[in-house]
Amino acid sequence: MTHRRAVALMVLVTLLWSIAGVVTRHLDAARSFEVTFWRSSFNALTLAIALTAVQGRALWSGIGRGGRLLWGSAVCWAVMYTAFMVALTLTTVANVLITMALGPMVTALFSRLFLGQRLPGRTWLAIVVAGIGSGWMFGADAASGGLGSLVAAAVPLAGAMNWILLQRAGQAGSQAPDLLPAVMLGGFISAAVTFPLAWPLQASLHDLGWLALLGSIQLALPCLLVVRISRVLAAPEIALLALLEVLFGVAWAWLGAGEQPAAHVLLGGGLVLLALAANEAWGLRQRPA
């Protein structure tokens, strides 16, 4: 895969990720935990079929030998799947996506705390600026009685912990388990946990069609693509391109559901995105040729 093709695919990935918000605004009867249950179920089923087709019986035998790293990663994926969809039912798409965009900053902090990695000055500055912007957003959201941003904050926290586990697996070398099945297992765990809270199921056939789209095309397909892309693009480049999800997602919700972002979201979110983009772009610039 060429670099140009990898960049184009990463843009496609962000486009697919970004449709979740606007799709949830067009559901008839499914709400909150039922939305999460169906999306996670369709995601897990799609990945089970795809990974079995590629790996065969080795997929399931590898899961049995996965150990704590595999299941820890699966729990992180389950938290991300669940918190993301529940947050979308509690607050605006813009709030959720900008809160999720804090992932690189949280990951940097976790890397310093758990892996002892040193952070450059530019990253510390970006963390401070992003913290101010997110605090502005969270404060305004809390003042209005909303919990959506706090629920959405579980996504970057779980994502950062998942990255730490991936780093641990990388340090283990050939002894490390394959953590790709954790993406699928996270879907099964999320579906199992939310099923009792989703009962009785009320989704219409119209809703099931949209939720099947979310589970397979919006989530499973881009997750598989980004694993392939990560072999070609550097981490800062992926993180920088991933910010397009915020712009695309807010635009879809605005154009497709009439959900105009509030002023505090635009101002606070602008600070967050500016800090993240500047940090990742500078890091990419400093990479050896």
C-alpha positions as CSV (number, residue, x, y, z in Angstrom):
1,M,0.0,0.0,0.0
2,T,1.4,3.4,-1.0
3,H,1.4,6.3,1.4
4,R,-1.1,8.3,-0.7
5,R,-3.5,5.4,-0.7
6,A,-3.1,4.9,3.0
7,V,-4.0,8.6,3.6
8,A,-7.0,8.3,1.3
9,L,-8.2,5.2,3.2
10,M,-7.8,7.0,6.6
11,V,-10.0,9.8,5.3
12,L,-12.6,7.1,4.3
13,V,-12.3,5.6,7.8
14,T,-13.0,9.0,9.5
15,L,-16.0,9.5,7.1
16,L,-17.4,6.1,8.1
17,W,-16.8,6.7,11.9
18,S,-18.5,10.1,11.6
19,I,-21.9,9.0,10.6
20,A,-22.9,7.5,14.0
21,G,-24.3,10.7,15.4
22,V,-26.6,11.6,12.5
23,V,-27.8,8.0,12.1
24,T,-28.9,7.9,15.8
25,R,-30.9,11.0,15.3
26,H,-33.1,9.2,12.7
27,L,-34.1,6.2,14.8
28,D,-37.8,5.6,15.5
29,A,-38.1,3.7,18.8
30,A,-34.7,2.4,19.9
31,R,-33.1,4.4,22.7
32,S,-30.1,4.5,24.9
33,F,-28.9,1.0,25.9
34,E,-31.0,-0.7,23.2
35,V,-29.1,1.3,20.6
36,T,-25.8,0.2,22.1
37,F,-27.0,-3.4,22.3
38,W,-27.9,-3.7,18.7
39,R,-24.9,-1.8,17.4
40,S,-22.4,-3.9,19.5
41,S,-24.2,-7.1,18.4
42,F,-24.0,-6.3,14.7
43,N,-20.4,-5.2,15.1
44,A,-19.4,-8.4,16.9
45,L,-21.2,-10.6,14.4
46,T,-19.6,-8.9,11.4
47,L,-16.1,-9.1,12.9
48,A,-16.7,-12.8,13.9
49,I,-17.5,-13.7,10.3
50,A,-14.7,-11.6,8.8
51,L,-12.0,-12.8,11.2
52,T,-13.1,-16.4,10.9
53,A,-12.9,-16.1,7.1
54,V,-9.3,-14.8,7.4
55,Q,-7.9,-16.8,10.3
56,G,-10.1,-19.9,10.5
57,R,-10.0,-22.0,13.7
58,A,-6.8,-20.2,14.7
59,L,-9.0,-17.2,15.7
60,W,-10.9,-19.1,18.4
61,S,-8.0,-21.2,19.6
62,G,-6.0,-18.0,20.0
63,I,-8.7,-16.5,22.1
64,G,-8.5,-19.3,24.6
65,R,-4.8,-18.6,25.0
66,G,-5.1,-14.8,25.0
67,G,-4.8,-14.3,28.7
68,R,-5.1,-11.0,30.6
69,L,-3.9,-8.7,27.8
70,L,-6.5,-9.9,25.4
71,W,-9.4,-9.7,27.8
72,G,-8.2,-6.4,29.3
73,S,-8.2,-5.0,25.8
74,A,-11.6,-6.5,25.1
75,V,-13.1,-4.8,28.2
76,C,-11.6,-1.4,27.0
77,W,-13.3,-1.8,23.6
78,A,-16.6,-2.7,25.4
79,V,-16.4,0.5,27.5
80,M,-15.7,2.6,24.4
81,Y,-18.6,1.0,22.4
82,T,-21.0,1.4,25.3
83,A,-20.1,4.9,26.5
84,F,-20.0,6.3,23.0
85,M,-23.5,5.3,22.1
86,V,-25.0,6.1,25.5
87,A,-23.4,9.6,25.4
88,L,-24.9,10.3,22.0
89,T,-28.4,9.8,23.5
90,L,-27.6,12.2,26.3
91,T,-25.9,15.2,24.6
92,T,-25.1,16.6,21.2
93,V,-22.9,14.9,18.6
94,A,-20.4,17.8,18.8
95,N,-20.0,17.4,22.5
96,V,-19.3,13.6,22.2
97,L,-16.9,13.9,19.3
98,I,-14.8,16.7,20.8
99,T,-14.6,14.9,24.1
100,M,-13.4,11.8,22.3
101,A,-10.8,13.8,20.5
102,L,-9.0,14.2,23.9
103,G,-7.8,10.6,23.4
104,P,-4.2,11.5,22.2
105,M,-3.7,13.7,25.2
106,V,-5.0,11.2,27.7
107,T,-2.9,8.5,26.0
108,A,0.2,10.7,26.4
109,L,-0.5,11.2,30.1
110,F,-1.0,7.4,30.6
111,S,2.2,6.7,28.8
112,R,4.0,8.9,31.2
113,L,2.3,7.4,34.2
114,F,2.3,3.7,33.3
115,L,5.2,3.3,30.8
116,G,7.6,6.0,32.1
117,Q,7.8,7.6,28.6
118,R,9.0,11.2,28.6
119,L,6.7,13.8,27.0
120,P,8.1,16.8,25.0
121,G,7.3,20.3,26.0
122,R,4.9,20.8,23.1
123,T,2.8,17.9,24.3
124,W,2.5,19.3,27.9
125,L,1.5,22.7,26.4
126,A,-1.1,20.9,24.2
127,I,-2.5,19.1,27.3
128,V,-2.9,22.4,29.2
129,V,-4.7,24.1,26.3
130,A,-6.9,21.1,25.6
131,G,-7.7,20.9,29.3
132,I,-8.9,24.5,29.3
133,G,-11.0,23.9,26.3
134,S,-12.6,20.7,27.6
135,G,-13.1,22.3,31.0
136,W,-15.0,25.1,29.3
137,M,-17.2,22.5,27.5
138,F,-17.7,20.3,30.6
139,G,-18.6,23.2,32.8
140,A,-21.2,24.5,30.5
141,D,-22.7,21.0,30.0
142,A,-22.8,20.3,33.7
143,A,-24.4,23.7,34.4
144,S,-27.2,22.7,32.1
145,G,-27.7,19.5,33.9
146,G,-26.2,17.3,31.2
147,L,-24.2,14.2,31.8
148,G,-23.4,13.4,28.2
149,S,-19.9,14.8,28.2
150,L,-19.0,13.0,31.4
151,V,-20.2,9.7,29.9
152,A,-18.3,10.4,26.7
153,A,-15.1,11.0,28.7
154,A,-15.0,7.3,29.4
155,V,-14.2,6.7,25.7
156,P,-10.8,8.5,25.7
157,L,-10.0,7.0,29.1
158,A,-10.7,3.5,28.0
159,G,-8.9,4.1,24.7
160,A,-5.8,5.3,26.4
161,M,-5.8,2.3,28.7
162,N,-6.2,0.1,25.6
163,W,-3.2,1.7,24.0
164,I,-1.1,1.0,27.1
165,L,-2.1,-2.7,26.8
166,L,-1.2,-2.7,23.1
167,Q,2.2,-1.3,24.1
168,R,2.6,-4.0,26.7
169,A,1.8,-6.6,24.0
170,G,4.4,-5.0,21.7
171,Q,7.1,-5.2,24.5
172,A,6.3,-8.9,24.9
173,G,7.3,-9.6,21.3
174,S,6.5,-13.0,19.9
175,Q,5.1,-14.1,23.3
176,A,2.2,-11.6,23.1
177,P,-1.3,-12.7,22.1
178,D,-2.9,-11.4,18.9
179,L,-5.1,-8.5,20.2
180,L,-7.1,-8.0,17.0
181,P,-9.9,-10.4,18.3
182,A,-10.3,-8.1,21.3
183,V,-12.2,-5.7,18.9
184,M,-14.7,-8.5,18.3
185,L,-14.8,-9.6,22.0
186,G,-15.5,-6.1,23.1
187,G,-18.6,-6.1,20.9
188,F,-19.9,-9.3,22.5
189,I,-19.2,-8.0,26.0
190,S,-20.9,-4.7,25.3
191,A,-23.9,-6.5,23.9
192,A,-24.1,-8.9,26.9
193,V,-23.9,-6.1,29.5
194,T,-26.4,-3.8,27.8
195,F,-29.0,-6.5,27.0
196,P,-30.7,-6.5,30.4
197,L,-30.8,-2.7,30.4
198,A,-32.2,-2.7,26.9
199,W,-35.1,-5.1,27.6
200,P,-37.8,-5.0,26.5
201,L,-36.5,-4.4,23.0
202,Q,-38.5,-1.9,21.0
203,A,-36.5,-1.3,17.9
204,S,-38.5,-1.2,14.6
205,L,-37.3,-2.8,11.4
206,H,-36.4,0.7,10.3
207,D,-34.2,1.0,13.4
208,L,-32.6,-2.4,12.9
209,G,-31.6,-1.5,9.4
210,W,-29.8,1.7,10.6
211,L,-28.2,-0.1,13.6
212,A,-27.0,-2.9,11.3
213,L,-25.3,-0.2,9.2
214,L,-23.7,1.2,12.3
215,G,-22.4,-2.1,13.6
216,S,-21.0,-3.3,10.3
217,I,-20.2,-0.3,8.0
218,Q,-19.7,2.4,10.6
219,L,-17.7,0.4,13.1
220,A,-16.5,-3.1,12.0
221,L,-15.2,-2.1,8.6
222,P,-13.2,1.0,9.6
223,C,-11.7,-0.9,12.6
224,L,-10.3,-3.5,10.2
225,L,-9.1,-0.9,7.8
226,V,-7.3,1.2,10.4
227,V,-5.3,-1.9,11.5
228,R,-4.0,-2.2,8.0
229,I,-3.4,1.5,7.7
230,S,-1.3,1.5,10.9
231,R,1.4,-0.5,9.1
232,V,2.0,2.4,6.6
233,L,1.2,5.6,8.4
234,A,3.0,6.9,11.5
235,A,1.1,7.3,14.8
236,P,1.1,11.1,14.7
237,E,-0.2,11.1,11.1
238,I,-3.0,8.8,12.0
239,A,-3.9,10.9,15.1
240,L,-3.9,14.0,13.0
241,L,-6.1,12.5,10.2
242,A,-8.5,11.0,12.9
243,L,-9.4,14.6,13.9
244,L,-11.4,14.8,10.6
245,E,-14.0,12.6,12.3
246,V,-14.9,15.5,14.6
247,L,-15.4,17.9,11.6
248,F,-17.3,15.4,9.5
249,G,-19.5,14.2,12.4
250,V,-20.5,17.8,13.5
251,A,-21.2,18.6,9.8
252,W,-23.3,15.5,9.3
253,A,-25.4,16.2,12.5
254,W,-25.8,19.9,11.5
255,L,-26.8,19.2,7.9
256,G,-28.6,15.9,8.4
257,A,-30.4,16.4,11.7
258,G,-30.4,20.2,12.2
259,E,-28.2,19.9,15.3
260,Q,-26.3,23.2,15.5
261,P,-23.4,23.2,18.0
262,A,-23.7,25.6,21.0
263,A,-21.3,28.5,21.3
264,H,-19.4,27.0,24.2
265,V,-18.9,23.8,22.2
266,L,-17.5,25.7,19.2
267,L,-15.2,27.8,21.4
268,G,-14.0,25.1,23.8
269,G,-13.9,22.5,21.1
270,G,-11.9,24.8,18.9
271,L,-9.2,25.1,21.6
272,V,-9.1,21.3,21.9
273,L,-8.8,20.7,18.2
274,L,-6.2,23.4,17.8
275,A,-4.0,22.0,20.6
276,L,-4.3,18.5,19.2
277,A,-3.7,19.4,15.6
278,A,-0.6,21.6,16.5
279,N,0.9,18.9,18.7
280,E,0.5,16.1,16.2
281,A,1.5,18.2,13.2
282,W,4.7,19.3,15.0
283,G,5.5,15.7,16.0
284,L,5.1,14.6,12.4
285,R,7.3,17.4,11.2
286,Q,10.1,16.3,13.6
287,R,10.1,12.7,12.5
288,P,13.2,11.6,10.5
289,A,12.6,11.5,6.8
